[in-house]
Amino acid sequence: MNESFTIQFQSEGLPDDGYLREEAERRLRALADEADDIAGASVVVERMEHETTPHRFRARVVAFVRPENIAATEKSDSARGALKGALTALERQVRSKREKLGRPWERPDL
C-alpha cells in the first residue's frame, strides 16, 4: 500500500461518528492493501432530514483510483447502514475494475 494513502472523513456530528470513521478506514485500507492503484479516499456521511424524511442518512465514498476515480452513494435509515452500503458498492466497483484491467482483451478503451 502507498504510505501516503489518506482518507478524508466528514460527518455532521453523528452520535456514532467514531465507529463510522473506524469502519471506513478499516475497509478502505484493506481495499488499498490489495493493489497500489488507490491513492486516497473521501467519505461523507450526512443527515438528509426534511419534513418527509425525518431519519434518513446518505453516505458518499470516493476512491481516488488511477486513472479514474470511483464513487458510490447509499441512502439508509441509519448512518451505519448508509456507510456500509456505500463501502460495499465501492469495493465491488474497484474489484470489478481491477479484474477487467487484468484482462486487456475485454477493455473497451484499447
Rosetta silent file (secondary structure, phi, psi, omega in degrees, C-alpha in Angstrom):
SEQUENCE: MNESFTIQFQSEGLPDDGYLREEAERRLRALADEADDIAGASVVVERMEHETTPHRFRARVVAFVRPENIAATEKSDSARGALKGALTALERQVRSKREKLGRPWERPDL
SCORE:     score description
SCORE:     0.000 S_00000001
   1 L     0.000  147.078  176.753    0.000    0.000    0.000 S_00000001
   2 L   -67.161  128.983 -177.979    1.102    3.540   -0.664 S_00000001
   3 L   -67.619  -22.504 -179.303    2.376    5.118    2.578 S_00000001
   4 L   -91.297   14.871  178.930    0.804    8.467    1.657 S_00000001
   5 L   -62.373  121.423 -179.003   -2.677    6.924    1.456 S_00000001
   6 E  -124.919  149.974  177.304   -5.066    9.377    3.130 S_00000001
   7 E  -123.366  123.130  174.876   -8.728    9.252    3.948 S_00000001
   8 E   -93.547  124.643 -177.671  -10.772   12.424    4.274 S_00000001
   9 E  -123.102  132.777  179.278  -13.728   11.848    6.580 S_00000001
  10 E  -139.133  132.103  173.639  -16.601   14.243    7.154 S_00000001
  11 E  -145.195  167.766 -175.836  -19.803   13.830    9.143 S_00000001
  12 L   -99.814   52.863  178.048  -22.251   16.153   10.812 S_00000001
  13 L    61.258   42.604  179.486  -21.557   15.289   14.448 S_00000001
  14 L   -71.605  149.114 -176.801  -23.376   11.979   14.379 S_00000001
  15 L   -61.263  -31.187  179.662  -23.506   10.079   17.685 S_00000001
  16 L  -104.578   36.377 -177.637  -21.593    7.084   16.265 S_00000001
  17 H   -57.597  -42.562 -179.517  -19.034    9.215   14.421 S_00000001
  18 H   -62.068  -44.116  178.108  -16.061    7.301   15.863 S_00000001
  19 H   -62.785  -44.063 -178.750  -17.429    3.953   14.733 S_00000001
  20 H   -60.865  -44.068  179.520  -18.191    5.294   11.247 S_00000001
  21 H   -63.044  -46.447 -179.525  -14.664    6.670   10.860 S_00000001
  22 H   -62.890  -43.572  179.786  -13.044    3.423   12.054 S_00000001
  23 H   -62.190  -45.117  179.932  -15.226    1.262    9.797 S_00000001
  24 H   -63.158  -46.716 -179.130  -14.477    3.434    6.746 S_00000001
  25 H   -63.568  -43.459 -178.938  -10.732    3.489    7.424 S_00000001
  26 H   -60.636  -48.934 -175.823  -10.546   -0.255    8.080 S_00000001
  27 H   -72.588  -37.672  179.699  -12.377   -1.251    4.912 S_00000001
  28 H   -70.268  -38.907  177.381  -10.734    1.330    2.636 S_00000001
  29 H   -66.546  -37.732  176.845   -7.229    0.474    3.870 S_00000001
  30 H   -63.096  -40.538  178.103   -7.934   -3.227    3.332 S_00000001
  31 H   -66.265  -40.367  179.706   -9.058   -2.460   -0.214 S_00000001
  32 H   -69.106  -29.415  179.575   -5.954   -0.328   -0.827 S_00000001
  33 H   -67.564  -21.876 -178.035   -3.700   -3.106    0.518 S_00000001
  34 L   -71.713  -25.966 -178.667   -4.856   -5.401   -2.296 S_00000001
  35 L  -158.268  170.494 -178.120   -3.201   -3.267   -5.010 S_00000001
  36 L  -103.307   26.865 -176.737   -1.340    0.008   -5.443 S_00000001
  37 L   -92.052  -10.238 -178.481   -3.963    1.747   -7.584 S_00000001
  38 E  -101.700  123.010 -179.313   -5.730    3.717   -4.805 S_00000001
  39 E   -92.872  -22.566 -178.404   -4.093    6.983   -3.749 S_00000001
  40 E   175.023 -174.752 -178.753   -6.696    8.003   -1.167 S_00000001
  41 E  -155.619  159.980  176.293  -10.380    8.300   -0.418 S_00000001
  42 E  -130.920  133.787 -178.694  -13.065   10.697    0.719 S_00000001
  43 E  -128.324  128.123  176.147  -16.026    9.749    2.922 S_00000001
  44 E  -128.868  124.890  175.292  -19.020   11.967    3.703 S_00000001
  45 E  -119.645  124.689 -176.048  -21.895   10.846    5.933 S_00000001
  46 E  -139.407  153.891  173.928  -24.756   13.294    6.285 S_00000001
  47 E   -80.281  144.487  176.838  -28.287   13.569    7.557 S_00000001
  48 L  -119.092   48.190 -174.563  -30.994   14.156    4.989 S_00000001
  49 L   -76.644  126.759  173.973  -33.643   15.354    7.409 S_00000001
  50 L  -141.991 -178.972 -179.962  -36.661   17.061    5.945 S_00000001
  51 L   -62.187  -36.786 -176.895  -40.317   17.090    6.831 S_00000001
  52 L   -90.983  -15.158  179.445  -40.976   13.940    4.802 S_00000001
  53 L  -130.453   78.063 -174.680  -37.745   12.100    5.716 S_00000001
  54 L   -68.740  -30.757 -177.845  -37.083   12.639    9.435 S_00000001
  55 L  -131.158   77.366 -178.117  -34.497    9.868    9.871 S_00000001
  56 L  -133.316  139.426 -179.465  -32.607    9.422    6.622 S_00000001
  57 E  -129.498  152.264  176.811  -28.856    9.344    6.030 S_00000001
  58 E  -130.800  135.200  175.456  -26.650    9.429    2.945 S_00000001
  59 E  -119.399  131.667  175.247  -23.073    8.206    2.651 S_00000001
  60 E  -121.361  127.482  179.973  -20.841    9.116   -0.283 S_00000001
  61 E  -125.527  128.241  177.687  -17.496    7.384   -0.712 S_00000001
  62 E  -122.430  127.128  174.557  -14.991    8.293   -3.417 S_00000001
  63 E  -102.540  127.679  178.858  -11.820    6.289   -4.012 S_00000001
  64 E   -84.427   89.547 -173.464   -9.056    8.166   -5.789 S_00000001
  65 E  -108.363  137.933  176.251   -8.132    5.369   -8.175 S_00000001
  66 L   -79.665  138.362   -2.806   -5.818    5.662  -11.140 S_00000001
  67 L   -91.176  -10.916 -179.713   -6.743    6.543  -13.873 S_00000001
  68 L  -128.793  137.286  178.612  -10.366    7.418  -12.951 S_00000001
  69 L   -66.646  154.408  178.703  -11.929    7.918   -9.524 S_00000001
  70 E  -123.282  134.063 -177.598  -14.730    5.606   -8.407 S_00000001
  71 E  -127.338  151.706  175.587  -17.690    6.806   -6.329 S_00000001
  72 E  -143.631  141.025  178.709  -20.586    5.157   -4.510 S_00000001
  73 E  -130.650  139.908  179.175  -23.588    6.662   -2.723 S_00000001
  74 E  -141.974  141.999  175.960  -26.080    4.941   -0.461 S_00000001
  75 E  -115.402  144.762 -179.469  -29.124    6.115    1.496 S_00000001
  76 E  -157.761  170.542  176.567  -30.488    4.367    4.578 S_00000001
  77 L   -77.896  -10.932  177.461  -32.472    4.850    7.770 S_00000001
  78 L  -132.365  151.807  178.217  -29.212    4.677    9.754 S_00000001
  79 H   -64.313  -39.399  179.048  -25.790    6.239    9.249 S_00000001
  80 H   -63.411  -43.218  179.694  -24.138    2.841    9.700 S_00000001
  81 H   -63.790  -41.389  178.957  -26.381    1.244    7.090 S_00000001
  82 H   -64.383  -44.674 -179.517  -25.703    4.010    4.581 S_00000001
  83 H   -64.968  -45.686 -179.860  -21.937    3.798    5.113 S_00000001
  84 H   -61.640  -40.617  178.726  -21.840    0.007    4.904 S_00000001
  85 H   -65.044  -42.399  179.881  -23.894    0.047    1.701 S_00000001
  86 H   -66.591  -41.714  178.929  -21.688    2.690    0.077 S_00000001
  87 H   -65.458  -40.019  177.959  -18.486    0.871    1.055 S_00000001
  88 H   -62.720  -43.882  178.705  -19.809   -2.437   -0.263 S_00000001
  89 H   -63.894  -41.507  179.549  -20.753   -0.823   -3.582 S_00000001
  90 H   -64.913  -44.923  178.902  -17.354    0.867   -3.854 S_00000001
  91 H   -59.158  -42.141  179.505  -15.486   -2.364   -3.086 S_00000001
  92 H   -62.559  -43.764 -179.364  -17.480   -4.183   -5.761 S_00000001
  93 H   -65.726  -43.093 -179.367  -16.719   -1.481   -8.350 S_00000001
  94 H   -64.592  -44.934 -179.901  -12.998   -1.365   -7.543 S_00000001
  95 H   -65.875  -36.713  177.010  -12.630   -5.141   -7.677 S_00000001
  96 H   -64.571  -42.380  178.473  -14.557   -5.295  -10.935 S_00000001
  97 H   -63.529  -43.371  179.220  -12.278   -2.648  -12.440 S_00000001
  98 H   -61.958  -40.272  179.221   -9.179   -4.494  -11.279 S_00000001
  99 H   -63.812  -42.748  179.425  -10.478   -7.708  -12.776 S_00000001
 100 H   -66.841  -37.101  178.651  -11.120   -6.017  -16.140 S_00000001
 101 H   -65.964  -25.827  178.174   -7.677   -4.399  -16.145 S_00000001
 102 L   -77.838  -10.744  178.649   -6.207   -7.853  -15.729 S_00000001
 103 L  -124.132   82.508 -173.825   -7.921   -8.946  -18.961 S_00000001
 104 H   -61.264  -24.057 -179.781   -6.904   -6.393  -21.627 S_00000001
 105 H   -69.361  -14.834  178.704   -8.843   -8.128  -24.403 S_00000001
 106 H  -101.779   -0.948 -177.159  -12.078   -7.100  -22.622 S_00000001
 107 L   -78.432  126.090 -179.326  -11.130   -3.449  -22.058 S_00000001
 108 L   -72.914  -19.240 -177.021  -13.231   -1.038  -24.140 S_00000001
 109 L   -85.170   -1.860  179.843  -10.539    1.689  -24.053 S_00000001
 110 L  -103.700    0.000    0.000   -7.977   -0.365  -26.022 S_00000001
